[in-house]
Amino acid sequence: MDYREIITIEPGKRSGQACIRGLRITVADVLGYLASGMSQQEILEDFPSLREEDILACLAYAADRERSTSIRVA
Protein backbone atom coordinates (compact mmCIF):
# COMPACT_ATOMS: atom_id res chain seq x y z
CA MET A 1 0.00 0.00 0.00
CA ASP A 2 1.43 3.36 -1.02
CA TYR A 3 -0.13 5.59 1.61
CA ARG A 4 1.55 8.67 0.10
CA GLU A 5 -1.26 8.86 -2.46
CA ILE A 6 -3.86 8.99 0.34
CA ILE A 7 -2.24 10.67 3.36
CA THR A 8 -1.74 14.41 2.94
CA ILE A 9 -0.09 17.06 5.08
CA GLU A 10 -1.13 20.67 4.54
CA PRO A 11 0.24 23.37 6.87
CA GLY A 12 -3.10 25.22 7.08
CA LYS A 13 -5.28 22.18 7.69
CA ARG A 14 -5.63 20.61 11.14
CA SER A 15 -2.39 22.33 12.22
CA GLY A 16 -0.34 20.39 9.67
CA GLN A 17 -1.36 16.96 10.94
CA ALA A 18 -1.44 14.03 8.55
CA CYS A 19 -4.94 13.89 7.02
CA ILE A 20 -6.76 11.54 4.70
CA ARG A 21 -7.12 12.70 1.07
CA GLY A 22 -7.18 16.35 2.10
CA LEU A 23 -10.19 15.80 4.33
CA ARG A 24 -10.24 17.13 7.87
CA ILE A 25 -10.04 13.59 9.26
CA THR A 26 -6.55 12.91 10.62
CA VAL A 27 -4.55 9.72 10.75
CA ALA A 28 -4.48 10.18 14.53
CA ASP A 29 -8.29 10.30 14.60
CA VAL A 30 -8.58 7.00 12.74
CA LEU A 31 -5.87 5.31 14.80
CA GLY A 32 -7.57 6.51 17.97
CA TYR A 33 -10.90 5.06 16.84
CA LEU A 34 -9.26 1.72 16.09
CA ALA A 35 -7.40 1.75 19.42
CA SER A 36 -10.65 2.43 21.28
CA GLY A 37 -12.13 -0.74 19.81
CA MET A 38 -14.10 0.55 16.83
CA SER A 39 -14.11 -1.82 13.88
CA GLN A 40 -13.21 -0.65 10.41
CA GLN A 41 -16.85 -1.10 9.44
CA GLU A 42 -18.03 1.11 12.31
CA ILE A 43 -15.60 3.84 11.28
CA LEU A 44 -16.76 3.64 7.67
CA GLU A 45 -20.39 3.86 8.77
CA ASP A 46 -19.68 6.90 10.98
CA PHE A 47 -17.59 8.65 8.30
CA PRO A 48 -19.13 7.98 4.87
CA SER A 49 -16.40 9.99 3.13
CA LEU A 50 -13.82 7.37 4.18
CA ARG A 51 -12.99 4.21 2.27
CA GLU A 52 -11.46 0.97 3.47
CA GLU A 53 -8.18 1.83 1.71
CA ASP A 54 -8.04 5.08 3.72
CA ILE A 55 -7.98 3.10 6.97
CA LEU A 56 -5.32 0.76 5.59
CA ALA A 57 -3.28 3.80 4.51
CA CYS A 58 -3.46 5.13 8.09
CA LEU A 59 -2.09 1.84 9.39
CA ALA A 60 0.67 1.77 6.75
CA TYR A 61 1.59 5.39 7.55
CA ALA A 62 1.78 4.61 11.28
CA ALA A 63 3.87 1.48 10.66
CA ASP A 64 6.27 3.41 8.45
CA ARG A 65 6.65 6.17 11.05
CA GLU A 66 7.26 3.57 13.76
CA ARG A 67 9.97 1.91 11.67
CA SER A 68 11.65 5.24 11.00
CA THR A 69 11.66 6.29 14.68
CA SER A 70 12.65 2.97 16.23
CA ILE A 71 16.04 2.92 17.87
CA ARG A 72 18.04 -0.07 16.84
CA VAL A 73 19.84 -1.83 19.69
CA ALA A 74 22.76 -4.06 18.81
Biopython code that builds the backbone (N, CA, C, O; Angstrom):
import numpy as np
from Bio.PDB.StructureBuilder import StructureBuilder

atoms = [
    (1, "MET", "N", (0.856, -1.184, 0.000)),
    (1, "MET", "CA", (0.000, 0.000, 0.000)),
    (1, "MET", "C", (0.892, 1.234, 0.000)),
    (1, "MET", "O", (1.744, 1.393, 0.874)),
    (2, "ASP", "N", (0.694, 2.100, -0.978)),
    (2, "ASP", "CA", (1.429, 3.362, -1.021)),
    (2, "ASP", "C", (0.546, 4.440, -0.407)),
    (2, "ASP", "O", (-0.260, 5.072, -1.090)),
    (3, "TYR", "N", (0.715, 4.633, 0.882)),
    (3, "TYR", "CA", (-0.125, 5.589, 1.610)),
    (3, "TYR", "C", (0.113, 7.024, 1.166)),
    (3, "TYR", "O", (-0.717, 7.893, 1.431)),
    (4, "ARG", "N", (1.226, 7.291, 0.498)),
    (4, "ARG", "CA", (1.552, 8.671, 0.095)),
    (4, "ARG", "C", (0.544, 9.244, -0.896)),
    (4, "ARG", "O", (0.462, 10.461, -1.062)),
    (5, "GLU", "N", (-0.215, 8.386, -1.549)),
    (5, "GLU", "CA", (-1.259, 8.862, -2.460)),
    (5, "GLU", "C", (-2.547, 9.188, -1.709)),
    (5, "GLU", "O", (-3.453, 9.793, -2.282)),
    (6, "ILE", "N", (-2.646, 8.802, -0.447)),
    (6, "ILE", "CA", (-3.863, 8.994, 0.343)),
    (6, "ILE", "C", (-3.642, 9.960, 1.503)),
    (6, "ILE", "O", (-4.489, 10.813, 1.767)),
    (7, "ILE", "N", (-2.524, 9.834, 2.190)),
    (7, "ILE", "CA", (-2.241, 10.667, 3.359)),
    (7, "ILE", "C", (-1.628, 11.989, 2.890)),
    (7, "ILE", "O", (-0.644, 12.003, 2.150)),
    (8, "THR", "N", (-2.223, 13.090, 3.329)),
    (8, "THR", "CA", (-1.741, 14.415, 2.935)),
    (8, "THR", "C", (-1.410, 15.243, 4.176)),
    (8, "THR", "O", (-2.006, 15.073, 5.239)),
    (9, "ILE", "N", (-0.444, 16.139, 4.006)),
    (9, "ILE", "CA", (-0.086, 17.063, 5.078)),
    (9, "ILE", "C", (-0.102, 18.465, 4.484)),
    (9, "ILE", "O", (0.675, 18.784, 3.584)),
    (10, "GLU", "N", (-1.003, 19.297, 5.004)),
    (10, "GLU", "CA", (-1.133, 20.670, 4.539)),
    (10, "GLU", "C", (-0.977, 21.584, 5.758)),
    (10, "GLU", "O", (-1.710, 21.439, 6.737)),
    (11, "PRO", "N", (-0.033, 22.519, 5.705)),
    (11, "PRO", "CA", (0.235, 23.369, 6.873)),
    (11, "PRO", "C", (-1.004, 24.073, 7.432)),
    (11, "PRO", "O", (-1.102, 24.239, 8.648)),
    (12, "GLY", "N", (-1.937, 24.485, 6.605)),
    (12, "GLY", "CA", (-3.104, 25.222, 7.084)),
    (12, "GLY", "C", (-4.287, 24.368, 7.490)),
    (12, "GLY", "O", (-5.314, 24.897, 7.915)),
    (13, "LYS", "N", (-4.161, 23.072, 7.368)),
    (13, "LYS", "CA", (-5.282, 22.180, 7.687)),
    (13, "LYS", "C", (-4.942, 21.324, 8.885)),
    (13, "LYS", "O", (-3.936, 20.615, 8.895)),
    (14, "ARG", "N", (-5.796, 21.397, 9.904)),
    (14, "ARG", "CA", (-5.626, 20.613, 11.142)),
    (14, "ARG", "C", (-4.216, 20.772, 11.709)),
    (14, "ARG", "O", (-3.607, 19.806, 12.170)),
    (15, "SER", "N", (-3.716, 21.986, 11.668)),
    (15, "SER", "CA", (-2.393, 22.328, 12.221)),
    (15, "SER", "C", (-1.265, 21.502, 11.611)),
    (15, "SER", "O", (-0.282, 21.204, 12.289)),
    (16, "GLY", "N", (-1.395, 21.135, 10.354)),
    (16, "GLY", "CA", (-0.342, 20.394, 9.672)),
    (16, "GLY", "C", (-0.282, 18.923, 9.998)),
    (16, "GLY", "O", (0.705, 18.260, 9.681)),
    (17, "GLN", "N", (-1.329, 18.392, 10.633)),
    (17, "GLN", "CA", (-1.361, 16.961, 10.943)),
    (17, "GLN", "C", (-1.609, 16.162, 9.668)),
    (17, "GLN", "O", (-2.159, 16.679, 8.696)),
    (18, "ALA", "N", (-1.205, 14.919, 9.682)),
    (18, "ALA", "CA", (-1.443, 14.029, 8.549)),
    (18, "ALA", "C", (-2.940, 13.758, 8.437)),
    (18, "ALA", "O", (-3.569, 13.286, 9.385)),
    (19, "CYS", "N", (-3.502, 14.063, 7.271)),
    (19, "CYS", "CA", (-4.939, 13.886, 7.023)),
    (19, "CYS", "C", (-5.158, 12.881, 5.897)),
    (19, "CYS", "O", (-4.220, 12.473, 5.213)),
    (20, "ILE", "N", (-6.398, 12.501, 5.724)),
    (20, "ILE", "CA", (-6.759, 11.537, 4.696)),
    (20, "ILE", "C", (-7.347, 12.267, 3.497)),
    (20, "ILE", "O", (-8.378, 12.933, 3.600)),
    (21, "ARG", "N", (-6.670, 12.129, 2.353)),
    (21, "ARG", "CA", (-7.123, 12.703, 1.071)),
    (21, "ARG", "C", (-7.540, 14.166, 1.172)),
    (21, "ARG", "O", (-8.489, 14.583, 0.508)),
    (22, "GLY", "N", (-6.854, 14.937, 1.979)),
    (22, "GLY", "CA", (-7.176, 16.351, 2.103)),
    (22, "GLY", "C", (-8.416, 16.648, 2.927)),
    (22, "GLY", "O", (-8.801, 17.807, 3.078)),
    (23, "LEU", "N", (-9.042, 15.607, 3.459)),
    (23, "LEU", "CA", (-10.194, 15.804, 4.333)),
    (23, "LEU", "C", (-9.707, 16.320, 5.683)),
    (23, "LEU", "O", (-8.502, 16.401, 5.920)),
    (24, "ARG", "N", (-10.616, 16.659, 6.545)),
    (24, "ARG", "CA", (-10.241, 17.133, 7.874)),
    (24, "ARG", "C", (-10.184, 15.986, 8.890)),
    (24, "ARG", "O", (-10.154, 16.224, 10.098)),
    (25, "ILE", "N", (-10.169, 14.771, 8.407)),
    (25, "ILE", "CA", (-10.042, 13.589, 9.263)),
    (25, "ILE", "C", (-8.562, 13.217, 9.300)),
    (25, "ILE", "O", (-7.952, 12.969, 8.260)),
    (26, "THR", "N", (-7.987, 13.179, 10.505)),
    (26, "THR", "CA", (-6.549, 12.911, 10.616)),
    (26, "THR", "C", (-6.267, 11.420, 10.798)),
    (26, "THR", "O", (-7.129, 10.629, 11.181)),
    (27, "VAL", "N", (-5.027, 11.088, 10.504)),
    (27, "VAL", "CA", (-4.549, 9.723, 10.755)),
    (27, "VAL", "C", (-4.702, 9.414, 12.238)),
    (27, "VAL", "O", (-5.122, 8.317, 12.607)),
    (28, "ALA", "N", (-4.365, 10.373, 13.082)),
    (28, "ALA", "CA", (-4.475, 10.175, 14.535)),
    (28, "ALA", "C", (-5.918, 9.899, 14.947)),
    (28, "ALA", "O", (-6.161, 9.089, 15.842)),
    (29, "ASP", "N", (-6.879, 10.568, 14.301)),
    (29, "ASP", "CA", (-8.295, 10.300, 14.598)),
    (29, "ASP", "C", (-8.614, 8.833, 14.326)),
    (29, "ASP", "O", (-9.173, 8.140, 15.176)),
    (30, "VAL", "N", (-8.256, 8.373, 13.140)),
    (30, "VAL", "CA", (-8.583, 6.999, 12.737)),
    (30, "VAL", "C", (-7.872, 5.993, 13.637)),
    (30, "VAL", "O", (-8.480, 5.015, 14.073)),
    (31, "LEU", "N", (-6.598, 6.224, 13.918)),
    (31, "LEU", "CA", (-5.869, 5.308, 14.805)),
    (31, "LEU", "C", (-6.478, 5.292, 16.197)),
    (31, "LEU", "O", (-6.550, 4.242, 16.834)),
    (32, "GLY", "N", (-6.910, 6.439, 16.664)),
    (32, "GLY", "CA", (-7.571, 6.511, 17.967)),
    (32, "GLY", "C", (-8.870, 5.725, 17.987)),
    (32, "GLY", "O", (-9.167, 5.036, 18.963)),
    (33, "TYR", "N", (-9.649, 5.826, 16.908)),
    (33, "TYR", "CA", (-10.902, 5.062, 16.835)),
    (33, "TYR", "C", (-10.613, 3.564, 16.868)),
    (33, "TYR", "O", (-11.280, 2.813, 17.579)),
    (34, "LEU", "N", (-9.617, 3.137, 16.096)),
    (34, "LEU", "CA", (-9.259, 1.719, 16.085)),
    (34, "LEU", "C", (-8.770, 1.271, 17.462)),
    (34, "LEU", "O", (-9.139, 0.197, 17.937)),
    (35, "ALA", "N", (-7.940, 2.094, 18.096)),
    (35, "ALA", "CA", (-7.400, 1.751, 19.417)),
    (35, "ALA", "C", (-8.490, 1.682, 20.480)),
    (35, "ALA", "O", (-8.363, 0.941, 21.455)),
    (36, "SER", "N", (-9.563, 2.455, 20.294)),
    (36, "SER", "CA", (-10.645, 2.433, 21.278)),
    (36, "SER", "C", (-11.573, 1.238, 21.082)),
    (36, "SER", "O", (-12.487, 1.017, 21.877)),
    (37, "GLY", "N", (-11.331, 0.467, 20.016)),
    (37, "GLY", "CA", (-12.129, -0.736, 19.810)),
    (37, "GLY", "C", (-13.119, -0.666, 18.663)),
    (37, "GLY", "O", (-13.817, -1.644, 18.394)),
    (38, "MET", "N", (-13.196, 0.471, 17.979)),
    (38, "MET", "CA", (-14.104, 0.548, 16.831)),
    (38, "MET", "C", (-13.590, -0.353, 15.720)),
    (38, "MET", "O", (-12.383, -0.451, 15.498)),
    (39, "SER", "N", (-14.497, -1.004, 15.031)),
    (39, "SER", "CA", (-14.109, -1.815, 13.882)),
    (39, "SER", "C", (-13.973, -0.913, 12.664)),
    (39, "SER", "O", (-14.465, 0.215, 12.656)),
    (40, "GLN", "N", (-13.310, -1.412, 11.650)),
    (40, "GLN", "CA", (-13.210, -0.653, 10.405)),
    (40, "GLN", "C", (-14.601, -0.337, 9.872)),
    (40, "GLN", "O", (-14.855, 0.773, 9.403)),
    (41, "GLN", "N", (-15.491, -1.306, 9.944)),
    (41, "GLN", "CA", (-16.848, -1.105, 9.436)),
    (41, "GLN", "C", (-17.565, 0.006, 10.210)),
    (41, "GLN", "O", (-18.267, 0.817, 9.606)),
    (42, "GLU", "N", (-17.403, 0.054, 11.512)),
    (42, "GLU", "CA", (-18.026, 1.114, 12.308)),
    (42, "GLU", "C", (-17.489, 2.490, 11.922)),
    (42, "GLU", "O", (-18.243, 3.459, 11.835)),
    (43, "ILE", "N", (-16.193, 2.565, 11.695)),
    (43, "ILE", "CA", (-15.600, 3.841, 11.278)),
    (43, "ILE", "C", (-16.164, 4.259, 9.926)),
    (43, "ILE", "O", (-16.533, 5.418, 9.735)),
    (44, "LEU", "N", (-16.231, 3.329, 8.999)),
    (44, "LEU", "CA", (-16.755, 3.639, 7.668)),
    (44, "LEU", "C", (-18.218, 4.064, 7.724)),
    (44, "LEU", "O", (-18.642, 4.925, 6.953)),
    (45, "GLU", "N", (-18.983, 3.474, 8.621)),
    (45, "GLU", "CA", (-20.389, 3.863, 8.769)),
    (45, "GLU", "C", (-20.511, 5.257, 9.377)),
    (45, "GLU", "O", (-21.388, 6.027, 8.985)),
    (46, "ASP", "N", (-19.638, 5.590, 10.333)),
    (46, "ASP", "CA", (-19.677, 6.902, 10.981)),
    (46, "ASP", "C", (-19.132, 8.012, 10.094)),
    (46, "ASP", "O", (-19.528, 9.169, 10.233)),
    (47, "PHE", "N", (-18.228, 7.669, 9.185)),
    (47, "PHE", "CA", (-17.594, 8.650, 8.305)),
    (47, "PHE", "C", (-17.728, 8.186, 6.855)),
    (47, "PHE", "O", (-16.807, 7.573, 6.315)),
    (48, "PRO", "N", (-18.868, 8.474, 6.221)),
    (48, "PRO", "CA", (-19.134, 7.979, 4.870)),
    (48, "PRO", "C", (-18.132, 8.454, 3.814)),
    (48, "PRO", "O", (-18.045, 7.861, 2.738)),
    (49, "SER", "N", (-17.382, 9.508, 4.106)),
    (49, "SER", "CA", (-16.402, 9.989, 3.131)),
    (49, "SER", "C", (-15.131, 9.132, 3.126)),
    (49, "SER", "O", (-14.298, 9.265, 2.230)),
    (50, "LEU", "N", (-14.983, 8.258, 4.121)),
    (50, "LEU", "CA", (-13.822, 7.374, 4.182)),
    (50, "LEU", "C", (-14.068, 6.089, 3.410)),
    (50, "LEU", "O", (-15.202, 5.645, 3.233)),
    (51, "ARG", "N", (-12.961, 5.508, 2.957)),
    (51, "ARG", "CA", (-12.989, 4.206, 2.265)),
    (51, "ARG", "C", (-12.086, 3.245, 3.030)),
    (51, "ARG", "O", (-11.242, 3.662, 3.823)),
    (52, "GLU", "N", (-12.276, 1.972, 2.782)),
    (52, "GLU", "CA", (-11.461, 0.966, 3.465)),
    (52, "GLU", "C", (-9.972, 1.212, 3.228)),
    (52, "GLU", "O", (-9.169, 1.062, 4.149)),
    (53, "GLU", "N", (-9.594, 1.587, 2.005)),
    (53, "GLU", "CA", (-8.179, 1.825, 1.713)),
    (53, "GLU", "C", (-7.624, 3.025, 2.486)),
    (53, "GLU", "O", (-6.416, 3.099, 2.714)),
    (54, "ASP", "N", (-8.481, 3.959, 2.889)),
    (54, "ASP", "CA", (-8.038, 5.077, 3.719)),
    (54, "ASP", "C", (-7.579, 4.585, 5.087)),
    (54, "ASP", "O", (-6.561, 5.038, 5.610)),
    (55, "ILE", "N", (-8.337, 3.655, 5.658)),
    (55, "ILE", "CA", (-7.976, 3.098, 6.967)),
    (55, "ILE", "C", (-6.685, 2.306, 6.863)),
    (55, "ILE", "O", (-5.823, 2.400, 7.735)),
    (56, "LEU", "N", (-6.550, 1.524, 5.793)),
    (56, "LEU", "CA", (-5.320, 0.762, 5.590)),
    (56, "LEU", "C", (-4.127, 1.700, 5.384)),
    (56, "LEU", "O", (-3.020, 1.409, 5.838)),
    (57, "ALA", "N", (-4.352, 2.818, 4.703)),
    (57, "ALA", "CA", (-3.283, 3.802, 4.508)),
    (57, "ALA", "C", (-2.846, 4.394, 5.850)),
    (57, "ALA", "O", (-1.658, 4.638, 6.061)),
    (58, "CYS", "N", (-3.795, 4.625, 6.754)),
    (58, "CYS", "CA", (-3.455, 5.132, 8.093)),
    (58, "CYS", "C", (-2.562, 4.137, 8.828)),
    (58, "CYS", "O", (-1.586, 4.526, 9.470)),
    (59, "LEU", "N", (-2.896, 2.869, 8.732)),
    (59, "LEU", "CA", (-2.090, 1.844, 9.386)),
    (59, "LEU", "C", (-0.705, 1.752, 8.757)),
    (59, "LEU", "O", (0.286, 1.617, 9.475)),
    (60, "ALA", "N", (-0.618, 1.821, 7.443)),
    (60, "ALA", "CA", (0.666, 1.769, 6.747)),
    (60, "ALA", "C", (1.516, 2.988, 7.107)),
    (60, "ALA", "O", (2.723, 2.863, 7.316)),
    (61, "TYR", "N", (0.893, 4.157, 7.180)),
    (61, "TYR", "CA", (1.594, 5.389, 7.554)),
    (61, "TYR", "C", (2.160, 5.259, 8.973)),
    (61, "TYR", "O", (3.317, 5.601, 9.219)),
    (62, "ALA", "N", (1.343, 4.768, 9.891)),
    (62, "ALA", "CA", (1.779, 4.606, 11.277)),
    (62, "ALA", "C", (2.920, 3.586, 11.378)),
    (62, "ALA", "O", (3.878, 3.796, 12.122)),
    (63, "ALA", "N", (2.817, 2.497, 10.639)),
    (63, "ALA", "CA", (3.870, 1.479, 10.660)),
    (63, "ALA", "C", (5.171, 2.039, 10.109)),
    (63, "ALA", "O", (6.243, 1.768, 10.650)),
    (64, "ASP", "N", (5.084, 2.815, 9.044)),
    (64, "ASP", "CA", (6.271, 3.414, 8.450)),
    (64, "ASP", "C", (6.923, 4.408, 9.412)),
    (64, "ASP", "O", (8.146, 4.440, 9.551)),
    (65, "ARG", "N", (6.104, 5.209, 10.066)),
    (65, "ARG", "CA", (6.648, 6.169, 11.053)),
    (65, "ARG", "C", (7.294, 5.435, 12.215)),
    (65, "ARG", "O", (8.338, 5.858, 12.711)),
    (66, "GLU", "N", (6.693, 4.352, 12.648)),
    (66, "GLU", "CA", (7.255, 3.573, 13.755)),
    (66, "GLU", "C", (8.619, 2.990, 13.356)),
    (66, "GLU", "O", (9.574, 3.024, 14.132)),
    (67, "ARG", "N", (8.687, 2.462, 12.144)),
    (67, "ARG", "CA", (9.965, 1.914, 11.669)),
    (67, "ARG", "C", (11.043, 2.989, 11.603)),
    (67, "ARG", "O", (12.200, 2.739, 11.938)),
    (68, "SER", "N", (10.660, 4.181, 11.171)),
    (68, "SER", "CA", (11.655, 5.240, 11.000)),
    (68, "SER", "C", (12.080, 5.877, 12.329)),
    (68, "SER", "O", (13.119, 6.535, 12.384)),
    (69, "THR", "N", (11.303, 5.694, 13.390)),
    (69, "THR", "CA", (11.661, 6.288, 14.675)),
    (69, "THR", "C", (12.191, 5.274, 15.673)),
    (69, "THR", "O", (12.622, 5.644, 16.765)),
    (70, "SER", "N", (12.163, 4.013, 15.314)),
    (70, "SER", "CA", (12.647, 2.975, 16.232)),
    (70, "SER", "C", (14.163, 3.063, 16.378)),
    (70, "SER", "O", (14.891, 3.255, 15.404)),
    (71, "ILE", "N", (14.607, 2.921, 17.593)),
    (71, "ILE", "CA", (16.039, 2.918, 17.874)),
    (71, "ILE", "C", (16.514, 1.472, 17.784)),
    (71, "ILE", "O", (15.957, 0.577, 18.420)),
    (72, "ARG", "N", (17.524, 1.270, 17.004)),
    (72, "ARG", "CA", (18.039, -0.073, 16.840)),
    (72, "ARG", "C", (19.091, -0.352, 17.922)),
    (72, "ARG", "O", (20.045, 0.406, 18.092)),
    (73, "VAL", "N", (18.895, -1.438, 18.635)),
    (73, "VAL", "CA", (19.836, -1.826, 19.694)),
    (73, "VAL", "C", (20.600, -3.034, 19.217)),
    (73, "VAL", "O", (20.009, -4.026, 18.791)),
    (74, "ALA", "N", (21.923, -2.952, 19.288)),
    (74, "ALA", "CA", (22.757, -4.063, 18.807)),
    (74, "ALA", "C", (22.924, -5.114, 19.877)),
    (74, "ALA", "O", (23.594, -6.122, 19.652)),
]
sb = StructureBuilder()
sb.init_structure("model")
sb.init_model(0)
sb.init_chain("A")
sb.init_seg("    ")
for serial, (resi, resn, name, xyz) in enumerate(atoms, 1):
    if name == "N":
        sb.init_residue(resn, " ", resi, " ")
    sb.init_atom(name, np.array(xyz, "f"), 0.0, 1.0, " ", f" {name:<3s}", serial, name[0])
structure = sb.get_structure()
